[in-house]
């Protein structure tokens, strides 16, 4: 079994959405002085790799991250290879259509733009010139009946508000959670197939989102059916 880590590292003053609080990580106890090591971590609920819940942008009942059961963040996933996209390119239904045949209701869709590669090497490009999901692209995703969508940038939209908010709202209004600031390994792009995603966010009571360390597993996971037989998820 191969497990692929999809999380960006959290560290002191790591990249964040413009205007969000900075991540602060400091050592407050040391082995030399106290006999144990302890760190203090301060961050926003949408810092680093995280999940957006509907209450991030919408006033709606049961819209917080803890209103979703853990099972909502686990399941088969499809990775869409969008690495040919360049600066400020749109992600449209035409880009997603090749995955229609293998994407089923209840699946999770990951959008692999490759933009995570600029996070440390070209901060300006990474932050302000990513490919972004269009309104039509968001509606296409909703029509497929997926339960979650992820992208390898800190927002599924862009830092331009008129393009950023609408696709978020379309997905979140349908209770489709959004995982952002992922790292999607190239190995997941080598074949068009189903993978298995596990990305349960921290249980931050009533919050609009929470950090997560998602993984993709590269083989079917078996479970025991009610009759005791083995079955594939």
N, C-alpha and C positions, 0 to 999 in steps of 0.2 A: 504494500500500500504506500503510495506517495502522497504527501501532504504539502500543499503549496500555501505559503504565508502571504496573505494579501494586504497586510497592514503596513503603513508607514511608521517609522520609529517616532516615539515621543521623546523630546529632549528639551532642555531649557532654551526658551526663545525660538522654538521650531516654527516653521511657517504656519500662518493662520490667515483666515479670511480678513480682508482689510477692515479695520475698525474693531475686530473682536479682541478680547483680552489675550495677552500673550501667555503662552505656557511658561510656568515657572517651576523649576525643579531644583531643590537644594537639599543638601545633606544636613540633618539636624542632630543626629547622633552618630558617633563613630565607635568602632570596636576598641580603638586605643583608649578613648576617654570613658566610654560608657559600657563597654563589653558587648555591644551590639550596634549594628548599623541601621539607620532609619532615615528615610527621605520624606520631605513634604512636597506635595504636588498640587499646584493650582492651575486650573484650566477651565475653559468654557465647555459646555456640554457638546459643542460642535467642533472641538479641537481635534486635529489629526484625523485619523481614520474613524469615522463616526456614522451613525444612522440618523436620518431625519424622520421624525414622526409628524403626523398631520398638524399637531398643535404648534409646530415650528412657524407656520405661516397662516394657519386657519383656526378660527374659533369653532370647534365642533366637539360634540360629546364623544367621550372615550377616544380622544385623539392623542394622548400622551404615549411615550415610549413603553410605559408599563401597562398600557391597555392592550398591548399585543402579547399573546402567549409566546413563550420561548420557541414553540414549534413554527411560528410564523417566519423565523429567521433561519430555518433549516430546510433543505430540500434540493431537488434536482436543479441544475442551472445550465444555462447556455451562454457561451462567451462569443460576443460579436466582435469580429476583427475589424476595427476602424482605424488601424494604425497608418493608413494611407492619408488620413485627414491632416490638414495643415493648419496654420494659424487662422483663428477666427472662423473656421469652417463649420457649416451647419451639419447636424446629424438628422437626417430626414427618413421618412418611411422607406425610400428607395434603398437606403443603406442597410436597413434592418430586414427588408423583405427576403433576402437569401436565407434567413434563419426561421422563416415562418413554419416550414415543414417539421422542424424538430422542436419548436417551442410550443409547449402545451400549457393549458390553464393550470395555475398553481406553481408553475416553474419560477425561477429567478433568472433575470437577464442581466448579464454584466457587459458593459460597454468598454471595450479595450481600445483607447485612443493612443496609448503609449505616452501620454502627456506627463506621467509621473517622472519620466526621465529628466525633466527640466526643473524639478523641485529644488535641487541643490546646485545645479550648474547654471541656470538662467532664470533667476527668480522673477524678473519682470515678464518674460515670455510665459513662464508657467502660470503666473497669477492672472494676467490680463488678456492672453491671446489663445486660450484653449479652444478646441472644438466644443460645440455645445448642442444640446438636444433642443430641437425646435418644438413648437406647439404641435405641429402635425406629427412629429416623431413621438411625442408624449401620448398623443391620442392613439397612435398605432399600437404602442405598448399596452395601453389600457384595453384596447380591443382584443388583445391576445389573452387577457385574463391572468397575467402574471401577478405574483404576490409581492415581489420586490425587484428593485433595479439598482445596479451599482455602476459607478464610473471611477476611472483613475484620475480624477481631478477633484479639488476641494468643493466644487459645485457642479451639479449636472447641467447648469446653465452657464452663465458667464458673469463677469463683474459688471456688465452693463444691465442695469435693473430691468429695463423694458424687455430684455431677452431672458433674464434669469428667473424672474418670478413666475411668469405664466406656465412654463413646463413643470415647475415644482408644484404649483397649485393643482394642475390637472391630475398629476399622479397622486398627490397627497389626498385630494378630495375623494379619490377612489380607494383610499386606505392602502395605497401601494407605498411601502417604505422605500427610502432612498439611502443607499450606502455610498458615501463619498470619500475622496482621498484614498482610494485603493491603490495597490500596486498589483498589476495583473501580469504574471510571468509569461514570457514568450512561449513556454511549453504548452500553455493552454490554448494557443492559437494554431498549433500544428495540425489539429484535426477538428473537424466540425462534429461535435458529439455532445452527449450529456455528461456533465460532471456532477459532483455533489458538494453543495455549499453549506458551511456551518458558520454562522456569524451572529451569535446572540449578543446584543449590546448589554452594557452594564445596567443593572436594575435601579436606575435613578428615579425614585418615585415621583410620578407626575411630570417628569421633564419632557421637553420638546425634542429631545434627542439624547444620544449618549455615545461615548467612545466604544469601539469594538475592535477585536482582533480576529477578523474572519479568515477562514481557511477554505481551500477547495481540495477535495479528496479525489484522487484519480482512479478509483475503482468503485464498483457498486458496493453499498453497505447492506448487509443482510440483517433482517430482523426476524423475530419469531412471531409467526402468525398466531391467532387465537387458538388454532387447532394444534399448535406445537410444532408445525412444520416451518422450515426456513423459507423466507421469501425475500426478494430483492426490493429495496426501496426505489 
